[in-house]
């Protein structure tokens, strides 16, 4: 990497990561982008230019060079359109995601340590009980929207228990997070989210417990209320929307690809492996891990301007045919970038994987004959940062009372190997 005065041939023909064409056929857009080189000029929204990394090795170089590519977005933010829908997802906050150097070293441990203290057995109970409650709400009808009634709701119920959060506060937070991802009235959603999380901090200071929020409050790094609010926002935001879409995209894969569904049903492929297949092919967080060059430089043959967003396209990279010369990802391969890499690797990947696995196995155990309702066409939500359905309509034989799974709990072939 060498500094230079930035010329911008890359500014020509920027490809938009928004609009109907991108939403309907992102894989075609990613193919075009990869053909143009490892780093390609794009538009995240009208009047929001960025450079998109679509090459695996280049992405690792960026993510592992925090002294060159920083997370602090404030200098970019000063010149960004104030009404752009992507601003709330890119605006600087005093949390670990936007921190560099010593500040990152102060803010990340309270998040990481508080999440790592969650007991797997306890978390599994949270997920199973919440999943069964949701399933009971729709099995009598014989049809459901597995996104709105299951995948999107389950993380809310689980996070509510993990974070010791009252139901009314949790519902407000998740609604605001969803609005931020969609770009729906982002300024209002942003204020609403901060207010809701501040309510949670106030509640847990008065009512401590064995939960993630209390552990963050009591962490030796001594975060103040403002720091706590913003650590919780990023932790819960990453735990609600992307996790719900991971579960929904996994169900979509099982319902639309018989090869995968049959392998899971017979036990030849564990659900855990199927979930990695989803992260390779339908990763819910598609273009993110945003950094900003400290100064103008060359990365390979590409000129990068100071402070212009450099976005990692996990979707374009994970689906790059060059990574899979045999045409299929080998079982157990977790080298995808769905959880990013480097100092800002997602600290919640382990609990997220457990939640997603139990969510799938519980649904498949109790609603084994579910199939896609082809009378309702599937649609994907617009936006540059995620791959998310608007709904996942299914049908199945209606039952009025849930029975125990025939295979007897953990012996069910849907359950991943232990």
C-alpha positions in Angstrom: 0.0 0.0 0.0 1.5 3.3 -1.1 0.1 6.8 -0.6 -0.7 8.9 -3.7 -2.8 11.8 -4.9 -6.1 10.1 -5.7 -7.1 9.8 -9.3 -10.5 8.3 -9.7 -11.0 6.2 -12.8 -12.9 4.0 -10.4 -15.6 6.7 -10.1 -16.9 5.8 -13.6 -19.8 3.5 -14.0 -20.6 2.9 -10.4 -22.9 -0.1 -10.0 -25.9 0.5 -7.6 -26.4 -1.8 -4.7 -30.1 -0.8 -4.5 -33.1 -0.8 -6.7 -35.3 -3.6 -8.1 -32.7 -5.2 -10.3 -30.2 -5.6 -7.4 -32.8 -6.8 -5.0 -34.2 -9.5 -7.4 -30.9 -10.7 -8.9 -27.9 -9.8 -6.7 -25.9 -12.8 -7.8 -25.9 -11.4 -11.4 -24.7 -8.0 -10.0 -22.0 -9.7 -8.0 -20.8 -11.6 -11.0 -20.5 -8.4 -13.0 -18.6 -6.8 -10.1 -16.1 -9.7 -9.8 -15.4 -9.4 -13.5 -14.2 -5.8 -13.0 -11.6 -6.6 -10.4 -11.0 -7.1 -6.7 -12.3 -3.6 -5.7 -15.1 -2.0 -7.6 -16.8 1.4 -7.4 -20.5 1.2 -6.3 -23.3 3.2 -4.9 -24.8 2.2 -1.6 -27.6 4.6 -2.2 -28.1 7.6 -4.5 -25.2 10.0 -3.9 -23.4 7.6 -1.6 -20.3 6.2 -3.4 -18.2 3.4 -2.0 -15.6 0.9 -3.0 -16.7 -2.7 -2.7 -14.2 -5.5 -2.1 -15.3 -8.6 -3.9 -12.0 -10.7 -3.6 -11.3 -12.9 -0.6 -7.6 -12.2 -0.2 -8.1 -8.5 -0.7 -10.9 -8.5 2.0 -8.5 -10.2 4.5 -5.9 -7.6 3.7 -8.3 -4.8 4.5 -9.8 -6.4 7.6 -6.4 -7.2 9.0 -4.9 -3.7 8.5 -6.7 -1.6 11.2 -3.8 0.9 11.1 -4.7 1.8 7.5 -8.4 1.0 7.3 -10.2 2.5 10.3 -13.7 1.9 11.6 -14.4 5.5 12.7 -16.8 6.9 10.2 -17.1 10.5 11.4 -15.0 12.2 8.7 -17.0 10.4 6.0 -20.2 11.2 7.9 -19.5 15.0 7.8 -19.9 15.0 4.0 -22.6 12.3 3.6 -26.1 13.3 2.5 -28.0 13.9 5.7 -31.2 12.2 4.4 -29.7 9.1 2.9 -31.3 5.9 4.1 -28.0 4.2 4.7 -26.7 6.8 7.2 -28.0 5.2 10.4 -26.3 1.9 9.5 -23.0 3.8 8.9 -23.1 6.7 11.3 -20.5 6.6 14.1 -21.5 5.5 17.5 -19.4 5.2 20.6 -19.4 1.4 20.4 -16.9 -1.3 19.7 -17.9 -1.6 16.0 -16.7 1.9 15.2 -13.7 1.9 17.6 -10.1 1.7 16.8 -6.9 1.2 18.8 -7.1 1.7 22.5 -10.8 2.6 22.5 -11.6 -0.7 20.8 -9.5 -2.5 23.4 -11.6 -0.8 26.1 -15.0 -1.5 24.6 -14.8 -4.9 23.1 -14.0 -7.0 26.2 -17.2 -6.1 28.0 -19.2 -7.4 25.0 -17.1 -10.4 24.3 -16.8 -11.5 28.0 -20.5 -11.0 28.7 -21.5 -13.1 25.7 -19.0 -15.8 26.3 -20.4 -16.3 29.9 -23.8 -17.4 28.5 -24.1 -21.1 29.3 -24.9 -23.2 26.2 -27.3 -25.5 28.1 -29.2 -22.5 29.4 -29.3 -20.9 26.0 -30.5 -24.1 24.4 -33.4 -24.1 26.9 -34.2 -20.5 26.1 -34.4 -21.3 22.4 -36.3 -24.5 22.7 -39.0 -23.1 25.0 -39.4 -19.9 22.9 -39.5 -21.9 19.6 -42.2 -24.3 20.9 -44.3 -21.3 22.1 -44.1 -19.8 18.7 -44.9 -23.1 16.9 -47.9 -23.6 19.1 -49.3 -20.3 17.8 -49.6 -21.5 14.2 -49.7 -25.3 14.0 -53.5 -25.4 14.3 -53.9 -23.4 11.1 -51.9 -25.6 8.8 -50.1 -22.5 7.3 -47.8 -19.8 8.5 -45.2 -17.2 7.6 -42.1 -18.7 9.0 -40.3 -15.4 8.8 -42.7 -13.1 10.5 -44.1 -15.7 12.9 -41.0 -17.7 13.7 -37.5 -16.7 12.4 -37.9 -13.0 13.1 -39.7 -13.5 16.4 -37.4 -16.1 17.9 -34.3 -14.0 18.3 -36.5 -11.4 20.1 -37.7 -13.9 22.6 -34.2 -15.4 23.2 -32.5 -12.0 23.5 -35.1 -10.9 25.9 -34.0 -13.8 28.2 -30.3 -13.5 27.5 -30.2 -9.8 28.3 -32.7 -9.8 31.1 -35.0 -7.5 29.2 -38.6 -6.9 29.9 -40.9 -7.8 27.0 -42.1 -4.3 26.2 -38.6 -2.9 26.0 -37.4 -5.8 23.8 -40.3 -5.4 21.3 -39.5 -1.7 20.9 -35.8 -2.3 20.3 -36.4 -5.0 17.7 -38.9 -2.9 15.8 -36.4 0.0 15.7 -33.6 -2.3 14.6 -35.7 -3.7 11.7 -36.5 -0.1 10.7 -32.8 0.8 10.6 -31.9 -2.1 8.4 -34.7 -1.3 6.0 -34.0 2.4 6.0 -37.6 3.2 7.1 -37.6 6.6 8.7 -34.0 6.0 9.9 -33.6 9.1 12.1 -36.8 8.3 14.0 -35.8 4.7 14.3 -32.4 5.6 15.6 -33.8 7.8 18.3 -36.3 5.2 19.3 -33.7 2.5 19.5 -31.4 4.6 21.8 -34.3 5.5 24.1 -35.4 1.9 24.4 -31.9 0.6 25.2 -31.4 3.4 27.7 -34.5 2.2 29.4 -33.0 -1.3 29.6 -29.8 0.0 31.2 -31.8 1.9 33.8 -33.9 -1.1 34.5 -30.9 -3.5 34.9 -29.1 -1.1 37.2 -32.1 -1.3 39.5 -32.7 -5.0 38.8 -29.4 -6.9 38.2 -29.4 -10.5 37.3 -27.6 -13.4 35.7 -27.7 -11.9 32.2 -25.6 -10.2 29.5 -26.7 -6.7 30.4 -25.8 -7.0 34.1 -22.4 -8.5 33.2 -21.7 -5.5 30.9 -22.7 -3.1 33.7 -20.5 -4.9 36.2 -17.5 -5.4 33.9 -14.2 -4.1 35.3 -13.7 -1.7 32.4 -16.5 0.4 34.0 -18.5 1.6 31.1 -20.7 4.6 31.6 -24.4 4.6 30.7 -23.8 6.1 27.2 -21.1 3.5 26.5 -23.4 0.8 27.8 -26.3 1.9 25.6 -24.2 1.8 22.5 -22.5 -1.6 23.3 -26.0 -3.0 23.8 -27.3 -1.5 20.6 -24.6 -3.2 18.4 -24.9 -6.5 20.4 -28.6 -6.7 20.1 -28.8 -5.3 16.6 -26.4 -8.0 15.4 -28.3 -10.6 17.4 -31.8 -9.8 16.1 -32.1 -8.9 12.5 -29.2 -10.9 10.9 -29.8 -13.9 13.1 -33.5 -14.0 12.2 -32.6 -13.8 8.5 -30.0 -16.5 8.9 -32.7 -18.8 10.3 -35.2 -17.8 7.6 -32.6 -18.2 4.8 -31.8 -21.7 6.1 -35.5 -22.6 6.1 -35.7 -21.2 2.5 -32.7 -23.4 1.5 -34.3 -26.5 3.1 -37.7 -25.8 1.4 -36.3 -25.1 -2.0 -33.4 -27.5 -2.5 -34.4 -31.2 -2.1 -30.8 -32.3 -2.1 -30.0 -30.4 1.1 -33.3 -31.2 2.7 -32.9 -34.9 2.1 -29.4 -34.9 3.4 -30.5 -33.2 6.6 -33.6 -35.5 7.0 -31.4 -38.6 6.7 -28.7 -37.3 9.0 -26.0 -37.4 6.4 -25.6 -33.7 6.8 -26.0 -32.1 10.2 -28.0 -28.9 10.5 -24.8 -27.2 11.7 -23.3 -27.9 8.3 -26.4 -26.8 6.5 -26.2 -23.5 8.3 -22.7 -23.0 7.0 -24.0 -23.7 3.5 -26.4 -20.8 4.1 -23.6 -18.5 5.1 -21.7 -19.3 2.0 -24.6 -19.0 -0.4 -27.3 -16.9 1.3 -25.4 -15.0 3.9 -27.9 -12.6 5.7 -25.3 -9.8 6.1 -24.2 -9.3 2.5 -22.2 -6.1 2.2 -20.8 -4.6 5.4 -17.7 -4.6 7.6 -17.2 -1.0 6.4 -13.8 0.7 6.9 -12.4 4.1 5.8 -8.8 4.6 4.5 -6.9 7.1 6.8 -5.3 8.6 3.7 -5.4 8.2 -0.1 -3.6 5.1 -1.2 -3.2 2.3 -3.7 -4.5 -1.2 -2.9 -3.1 -3.3 -5.7 -3.9 -1.4 -8.8 -6.8 0.5 -7.4 -6.7 4.0 -6.1 -8.7 4.6 -2.9 -9.6 8.0 -1.6 -9.2 9.0 2.0 -12.4 8.5 4.0 -14.4 6.9 1.2 -16.2 3.8 2.5 -14.5 0.5 1.7 -17.2 -2.1 2.0 -16.6 -5.9 2.2 -19.0 -7.9 0.1 -19.3 -11.1 2.0 -22.0 -12.2 -0.5 -19.8 -11.7 -3.6 -16.8 -13.2 -1.9 -18.5 -16.2 -0.4 -20.1 -17.1 -3.7 -17.0 -16.5 -5.8 -16.6 -19.6 -8.1 -12.8 -19.2 -7.7 -13.1 -20.3 -4.1 -15.0 -23.4 -5.0 -13.3 -25.0 -8.0 -15.2 -28.3 -7.4 -18.5 -26.4 -7.6 -19.5 -27.2 -4.0 -18.2 -26.1 -0.6 -16.7 -29.1 1.3 -18.6 -30.0 4.4 -17.2 -28.3 7.5 -15.6 -25.5 5.7 -16.1 -22.3 7.8 -13.6 -20.1 6.0 -16.4 -17.8 4.8 -16.5 -14.2 5.8 -20.0 -14.1 7.1 -18.7 -13.1 10.6 -16.0 -10.8 9.2 -12.4 -11.3 10.2 -9.6 -9.6 12.1 -10.0 -7.5 15.2 -13.7 -6.9 14.5 -14.7 -10.5 14.0 -18.2 -11.0 15.3 -18.0 -11.8 19.0 -21.4 -13.5 19.0 -20.8 -16.1 16.4 -21.0 -19.1 18.8 -24.3 -18.2 20.6 -25.8 -17.2 17.2 -24.9 -20.6 15.7 -26.4 -22.4 18.7 -29.6 -20.3 18.5 -30.0 -20.9 14.7 -29.3 -24.7 15.1 -31.8 -25.2 17.8 -34.4 -23.0 16.0 -34.2 -25.3 13.0 -34.1 -28.6 14.7 -37.1 -27.7 16.9 -39.2 -26.6 14.0 -38.3 -29.6 11.9 -39.0 -31.9 14.9 -42.5 -30.5 15.6 -43.5 -29.5 12.0 -41.9 -32.2 10.0 -44.1 -32.1 6.8 -43.7 -28.4 6.1 -43.5 -27.2 2.5 -43.4 -23.9 0.7 -46.7 -22.4 -0.2 -46.2 -21.8 -3.9 -49.4 -19.8 -4.2 -47.6 -16.8 -2.6 -44.5 -15.7 -4.6 -41.4 -15.0 -2.5 -40.0 -11.5 -2.4 -36.7 -10.1 -1.1 -36.4 -6.9 0.9 -34.4 -4.1 -0.8 -31.2 -2.7 0.7 -27.5 -2.9 0.2 -26.6 -4.6 3.5 -28.7 -7.7 3.9 -30.3 -10.6 2.0 -33.7 -11.0 3.7 -37.1 -12.2 2.6 -40.3 -10.2 3.2 -42.1 -13.4 4.2 -41.7 -17.2 4.0 -45.2 -18.7 3.5 -45.5 -22.4 4.2 -48.2 -25.0 4.6 -48.3 -28.3 6.6 -50.8 -30.7 8.1 -52.6 -28.9 10.9 -52.5 -30.2 14.4 -54.2 -28.9 17.5 -51.8 -30.3 20.1 -48.1 -30.6 19.8 -46.8 -34.1 20.4 -43.3 -35.0 21.4 -41.1 -35.7 18.3 -41.2 -39.3 17.3 -37.5 -39.6 17.3 -37.3 -38.5 21.0 -35.6 -35.2 21.3 -31.9 -35.3 20.9 -31.9 -38.5 18.9 -33.8 -36.8 16.1 -31.8 -37.0 12.8 -32.3 -33.2 12.5 -30.1 -32.6 15.5 -26.5 -31.9 14.7 -23.8 -34.3 15.9 -22.5 -33.6 19.3 
